């Protein structure tokens, strides 16, 4: 089994309060879950209203499938006009290691 994870460091656009941030991040997390059938969570920067870190994980039998899903997720996040993608860090794990 292969497990892949990607963590995004995001700068949010027109957000001025933590309440506005929540109203932005929750639908993004839900849409990523629904669209790509992956595990998603806000992983850090919860107290900063213009920054968000979102972690995404996927498990599959083949590494190529994991890479393809993470590529699509990254393209989706990077294509959002209200988000500046500051960085994306990937990790891969194999149960045979």
Secondary structure, 3 states (H helix, E strand, C coil): CEEEEEEEEEEECCCCCHHHHHHHHHHHHHHHHHHHCCEEEEEECCCCCCEEEEEEEEEECCHHHHHHHHHHHHHHHHCCCCEEEEEEEEEEEECCC
